Each structure stands twice: as structure tokens, then as C-alpha cells.
Amino acid sequence: MLLPGLIPPLPPLRRAALRDPALLADYARAWLEFRRPAADEPPFAAGRPILSADVGLARVGERLGAVPPGPAHAALGDPAAAARAATAGTAFGAHGGDAALGELAYRVVRAVRPEAVIETGVASGVTSAYVLAALADNARGTLHSIDLPPRGMHRAGLLGTAVPIELCGRWRYHWRSASRALVPVLTATAGGRRVFIHDSLHTYAHMRWELDATWRHFGPGDVLLCDDVQFNGAFDDFAAACGGASLLVAQPDKGGITGILFR
């Protein structure tokens, strides 16, 4: 299934819920989780070095092997600018995405050459666009996007607006919560190299759960990326517990931080 703005669009939520009644429960649980006080969550510890976007790209190249951008990347343009233009004047201007996270994801996917990339959260699709460009330049692999989009963003047709339609052939969209879909997708994609990108509900409990579930299913050489780790201590706590090598990289466009874990 593809996203609104592409072909075909997602049906209204009511119609989708008739086919998948658990979808309404997914939204209810996400709303309750989102309303938990952030003050109750372990905070992000700012003591570790945070690399600039350029240094982060260089360190990823050193770790995984440097792979130059390919023709799909060159044709991509500026997905973040496209997303900002599409959401300008709407309540979803903050969902424009960050080019630094997209470039990191592109370089990781190019170097790992995975059979599957699994991301949680889509919004305007900036990161999705970079991943799909990397898969096209690799001439292999599929992007599985697990998403519970904001209802208003869905109704306005703003989901995935940053993704060029010519890149959508390698895209599989799963409209449901990560708590329902992540483990089945991880199970279904077992047997090849994989990359995971967390960009869904940024609460401590949910981030820890996604990282733990993915880590248990991943093997040596697979890579995990986690968006906006500065919101709480989930990424650093998990990195310390699992013993994997990790990096923190700045996202200058929106002031966030990306965490990277190497399996």
C-alpha cells in the first residue's frame, strides 16, 4: 500500500477500521502513552560527545565503508524543503523532517546493502525518501514503513509528500502501531541484512521496547538508527545495556540528535 499524494491513497480511518478493528485501539493506546508526563521519564544524559552531521557521516563511513552517492540520490533534490513547502501554513509544519537524519540513513543503507529497511513513523516522508533513494542506488532491498499517522495529517493528504513517486516501487506501508506490527515485520524479513530506523512515539518506554525488540531480531552487521534521542534516556540506557557500539550525531535543521547502534 502506498501513501496519500501517491497512488492509491489510504482510505478514511473509519473504513480502514472496518477491515482492521484493532486500528482504533492503536490510536487510543498511542494517545494515552503520549499523555504520560515527560517529567516521569529518565532524562537524556548530555555527557557523551555529540558529533556534527559532517563528522557523523565520516564516522559512519569509517565504520561501514564509504559509499558515494548514486544517481537516485542526485535526483532526489531536497526532500526536507519539499516537506516544508507541502506543510507550510498547516498544523503539521513541525513534521517536515531533518535532512541530516536522511543523509545518515542514506549512507548507512548504501553501505550495509540491506535486504530490508524497517522504519517506524513516516510523517512527510523525508527519511523515507532518502532510504528509498539508497535502495534504488543499491538496486536491492525494500523499505517497510510502520506508521500510525496523525489523523489530521492523513485527512489533509500530507503523508509521504517528500517521496518522489518514481521511488515508491520498493515501499511497503503498514498502517498500524509498532507494538502490533514491528515484531511480525522483523520476523518476516529475517534472513538478510537489515537496517532499523525509530521515528515513532518518542516516549522512554516505547523507544526502549522498539530498540530491544529490534536488537533481539537483528544479527551482526545490522544497524539501528534512533531519531530524537534527546527527549529522554532510552537510547543511552539501551546502548549501555546491550553493549553495542554507538554514536550520537546532531540534527542541525531541528536541533535534535540521532543515535546509531551497530549490531
C-alpha positions, -999 to +999 in steps of 0.1 A: +000+000+000+013+035-009+006+068+008-017+098+002-004+120-025+008+089-043-013+060-058-036+047-043-044+069-013-052+055+022-089+051+029-106+071+057-098+058+091-134+046+097-133+025+065-098+012+074-110+003+109-138-019+094-110-041+079-087-038+109-107-031+141-075-030+162-065+002+144-088+023+166-073+007+197-038+015+183-047+052+183-062+051+218-031+035+233-008+059+215-029+089+228-027+076+264+011+069+261+017+103+246-001+120+276+022+105+302+042+132+320+077+135+305+090+145+339+085+109+350+109+096+323+147+091+328+163+121+312+188+122+284+224+124+298+243+151+279+278+139+289+286+119+257+301+137+227+276+147+200+292+147+166+284+173+139+264+160+109+295+160+087+317+142+113+289+117+119+288+109+082+325+104+081+325+082+112+297+060+096+319+057+065+349+047+086+328+021+104+308+006+075+328+017+044+324+049+024+299+046-005+295+076-027+260+090-035+244+074-066+221+087-093+189+083-073+204+105-045+214+131-071+178+132-085+163+134-050+168+171-046+159+184-012+131+163+004+131+184+036+124+216+016+096+197-003+081+187+030+083+222+045+066+236+014+039+210+015+031+216+052+036+254+052+006+271+068-007+239+083-007+225+118+020+200+107+048+223+098+069+206+125+067+173+106+090+184+079+118+161+088+155+166+090+179+163+061+208+153+084+189+122+096+180+114+060+216+117+048+228+094+077+201+069+067+211+071+031+248+064+038+240+036+063+217+018+038+242+023+009+270+007+030+250-021+046+232-030+014+203-045+034+175-067+020+151-048+043+149-014+060+123-011+087+112+023+099+086+033+125+070+067+117+067+084+083+051+119+085+062+138+054+085+110+044+118+129+044+137+099+059+117+075+037+128+094+006+165+091+014+161+054+023+143+047-009+169+066-029+196+044-012+177+012-020+174+024-057+211+031-059+219-003-043+194-019-068+182-041-039+160-041-008+126-030+004+115-003+028+088-014+053+073+017+070+052+010+101+031+041+108+002+054+129-001+088+112-018+118+129-054+118+117-053+154+106-022+148+085-038+118+069-070+137+061-050+166+046-031+142+023+003+153+037+018+119+044+048+110+023+047+142+004+086+143+002+088+110-016+092+111-054+066+087-069+093+071-091+110+057-059+078+040-045+082+006-061+104-006-031+080+008-005+056-012+017+034+007+041+019-009+072-008+013+088-008+002+124+011+007+156+046-005+160+035-025+190+014-047+167+035-046+135+071-044+144+078-080+155+058-095+126+078-074+101+111-083+118+101-120+117+090-118+080+122-100+069+146-124+087+175-140+068+192-109+052+210-078+063+187-051+078+186-015+090+161-002+115+150+035+120+130+045+150+110+077+144+076+070+160+064+076+196+093+092+215+085+081+250+110+062+271+090+030+274+082+028+237+117+037+225+132+011+248+107-015+236+114-008+199+151-009+203+150-041+224+127-059+200+148-050+170+181-058+187+169-093+195+159-100+159+190-084+143+223-101+136+259-090+133+264-062+107+228-048+111+224-012+121+198+007+142+192+045+140+171+063+165+157+098+159+154+125+186+172+106+214+175+138+233+139+135+245+148+110+272+174+085+283+160+055+264+187+053+237+217+058+260+203+034+286+197+007+259+231+013+243+248+008+277+227-024+284+232-041+251+269-033+248+267-023+211+290+004+196+270+037+193+273+072+180+253+104+187+250+128+157+235+163+157+205+171+135+211+209+128+178+215+110+156+209+140+181+208+169+177+171+175+201+142+179+203+109+161+216+078+179+232+050+159+238+015+172+260-011+154+249-047+160 
